[in-house]
Amino acid sequence: MKTKFTLIALLFFISTAVWAFDPAYNAAMEGQLKALKEAQTAADFKAVANGFNRISQMNPDKWLPDYYAALAYTNAGFVLEGNQDAQDKNFKLAEKVIDDCIARNGENAELVALKGYALMGELAVDPQTRGQQLSGLVMQTFGRALKLEPENPRAMAMMAQMQLGMAKFFREGPEKACGMAKQSLQYFEKEENQEPSYPFAPKWGKESAEAVINSCN
């Protein structure tokens, strides 16, 4: 029995080491993450998404390249405010990338939360028309992410942002949204104080929580 557990531990160590010391993958991811951080225009974000798509094609067993491609498409959709067709195209691209990635590699909280974010963008394009159809789906998607990982800060922060928008629409108080945002900040702080459990783990989203809290003051 002891030999069996030793073998399992060794195999886990080897698989982790292979991930950690894949220089081509690591260099490509680092370069595209830097470009994502510096991107400002829709064209910038789409170029970054294309870069992550190429990494994904070379590494179909890894979900993070697809995750960041979908994030780049989603960001492109948000910066294209005023051009509904272009916004919808980018949000739909993000959703498709996520769905395909989940089909290949399985579901996790980060992918599900990001799909909720893309759906929230799709809703924001035309809230008057799409609110009844998409509001519940967006909240359900964030809820699914939190069921998979109850302390995921991005899922909680974006749910708070969505809740605030719904409260304003229905002329309700912001208390529930503010409570969610404050809770997410605790999760962000915990995340910042821990070593990431895998390379290139998502870290974004704290600004969304802070924006909700600022609107509560």
C-alpha positions in Angstrom: 0.0 0.0 0.0 2.8 2.4 0.9 4.5 1.6 -2.5 1.2 2.4 -4.3 0.9 5.8 -2.6 4.5 6.6 -3.3 4.0 5.8 -7.0 0.9 8.1 -7.1 2.8 10.9 -5.5 5.7 10.5 -7.9 3.4 10.5 -10.9 1.7 13.7 -9.6 5.1 15.3 -9.2 6.2 14.3 -12.7 3.0 15.7 -14.3 3.4 18.9 -12.3 7.0 19.3 -13.3 6.2 18.7 -17.0 3.6 21.5 -16.8 6.0 23.8 -14.9 9.0 23.3 -17.3 7.3 23.5 -20.7 9.4 26.4 -21.9 7.6 27.0 -25.2 4.2 27.0 -23.6 5.3 29.2 -20.7 7.0 31.7 -23.0 3.9 31.9 -25.3 1.5 32.3 -22.4 3.7 35.0 -20.7 3.9 37.0 -23.9 0.2 36.9 -24.6 -0.7 37.7 -21.0 1.5 40.8 -21.2 -0.2 41.8 -24.4 -3.6 41.2 -22.8 -2.7 43.5 -19.9 -1.6 46.2 -22.3 -4.5 45.9 -24.7 -6.8 48.9 -25.0 -8.7 48.7 -28.3 -11.0 46.1 -29.8 -8.3 45.4 -32.4 -5.7 44.9 -29.6 -8.0 42.4 -27.8 -8.8 40.5 -30.9 -5.1 40.2 -31.7 -4.5 38.8 -28.2 -7.4 36.4 -28.6 -5.9 35.1 -31.9 -2.6 34.6 -30.1 -4.2 32.5 -27.4 -6.1 30.6 -30.0 -2.8 29.5 -31.6 -1.5 28.4 -28.2 -4.7 26.4 -27.7 -4.3 24.7 -31.0 -0.8 23.5 -30.0 -2.0 22.6 -26.5 -5.6 21.2 -26.7 -5.3 19.6 -23.3 -4.8 22.9 -21.5 -7.9 25.1 -20.8 -6.1 28.4 -19.9 -5.3 29.5 -23.5 -9.0 29.2 -24.3 -9.9 30.9 -21.1 -7.8 33.9 -21.9 -8.9 34.0 -25.6 -12.5 34.1 -24.4 -11.6 36.9 -21.9 -10.0 38.9 -24.7 -13.1 38.5 -26.9 -15.3 39.6 -24.0 -13.1 42.7 -23.4 -13.3 43.5 -27.1 -17.1 43.4 -26.8 -17.1 45.8 -24.0 -14.9 48.4 -25.6 -17.0 48.3 -28.8 -19.9 50.0 -27.0 -22.2 51.6 -29.5 -21.6 49.0 -32.2 -24.2 46.3 -31.3 -23.4 43.9 -34.1 -19.7 43.9 -33.3 -20.3 43.6 -29.6 -22.6 40.6 -30.1 -20.1 38.9 -32.4 -17.3 39.1 -29.8 -19.5 38.0 -26.9 -20.8 35.0 -28.9 -17.2 34.1 -29.9 -16.2 34.1 -26.2 -19.2 31.9 -25.3 -18.3 29.4 -28.1 -14.6 29.2 -27.1 -15.7 28.5 -23.5 -18.3 25.9 -24.5 -15.8 24.1 -26.8 -13.1 24.2 -24.0 -15.5 22.7 -21.5 -16.5 20.0 -24.0 -12.8 19.0 -24.3 -11.4 19.6 -20.8 -14.3 19.7 -18.4 -16.1 22.3 -16.4 -14.5 24.5 -13.8 -15.5 27.6 -11.8 -13.3 30.0 -13.8 -14.7 29.0 -17.2 -18.2 29.1 -16.0 -17.8 32.5 -14.4 -16.2 33.9 -17.5 -19.2 32.6 -19.6 -21.4 34.5 -17.2 -19.4 37.6 -17.8 -19.7 37.2 -21.6 -23.5 36.7 -21.2 -23.6 39.8 -19.0 -22.0 41.7 -21.8 -24.5 40.3 -24.3 -27.3 41.5 -22.0 -25.7 45.0 -21.6 -25.9 45.5 -25.4 -29.7 45.8 -25.2 -30.9 45.4 -21.6 -34.5 46.6 -22.4 -35.0 43.9 -25.0 -32.8 41.1 -23.5 -33.3 41.6 -19.8 -36.2 39.1 -19.4 -34.4 36.5 -21.4 -30.8 36.8 -20.1 -30.9 38.2 -16.6 -31.9 34.9 -15.0 -29.4 33.0 -17.1 -26.5 35.3 -16.1 -27.3 34.9 -12.4 -27.7 31.2 -12.8 -24.3 30.9 -14.5 -22.6 32.9 -11.8 -24.4 30.7 -9.2 -23.1 27.6 -11.0 -19.6 28.9 -10.8 -19.9 29.6 -7.1 -21.3 26.1 -6.5 -18.2 24.7 -8.2 -15.9 27.0 -6.1 -17.8 28.9 -3.4 -14.9 31.4 -2.8 -14.2 32.3 -6.4 -13.7 36.0 -6.3 -14.4 36.7 -9.9 -17.8 34.9 -9.9 -18.8 36.8 -6.7 -17.6 40.2 -8.0 -19.4 39.9 -11.3 -22.5 38.6 -9.6 -22.4 41.7 -7.4 -22.1 43.9 -10.5 -25.0 42.1 -12.1 -27.1 42.4 -8.9 -26.4 46.2 -8.7 -27.6 46.7 -12.3 -30.8 44.7 -11.5 -31.3 46.8 -8.3 -31.0 50.0 -10.3 -33.4 48.8 -13.0 -36.1 47.8 -10.4 -35.4 50.8 -8.3 -34.3 48.8 -5.3 -31.6 49.4 -2.8 -28.0 48.3 -3.4 -27.5 46.5 -0.1 -27.4 42.9 -1.6 -25.0 43.9 -4.3 -22.7 45.7 -1.8 -22.6 42.7 0.5 -21.6 40.5 -2.4 -18.9 42.9 -3.5 -17.5 43.1 0.0 -17.5 39.4 0.3 -15.6 39.1 -3.0 -12.9 41.5 -1.8 -12.3 39.1 1.1 -11.9 36.3 -1.5 -9.5 38.4 -3.6 -7.4 39.2 -0.5 -7.3 35.5 0.3 -6.3 34.7 -3.2 -3.5 37.3 -3.2 -2.1 35.9 0.0 -1.9 32.3 -1.3 0.4 30.7 -3.8 -1.5 30.0 -7.1 -2.5 26.4 -7.4 -1.4 26.3 -11.1 0.6 28.4 -13.5 -1.1 31.5 -15.1 -4.1 31.3 -12.8 -6.7 34.1 -13.3 -6.2 37.1 -11.0 -8.3 39.8 -12.6 -11.7 41.2 -11.4 -10.9 43.1 -8.2 -11.7 46.5 -9.8 -15.2 45.4 -10.6 -15.9 44.7 -6.9 -14.3 48.0 -5.9 -16.5 49.8 -8.4 -19.6 48.3 -6.9 -18.6 49.3 -3.4 -17.8 52.8 -4.5 -21.3 53.1 -5.9 -22.7 52.0 -2.5 -21.0 54.9 -0.6 
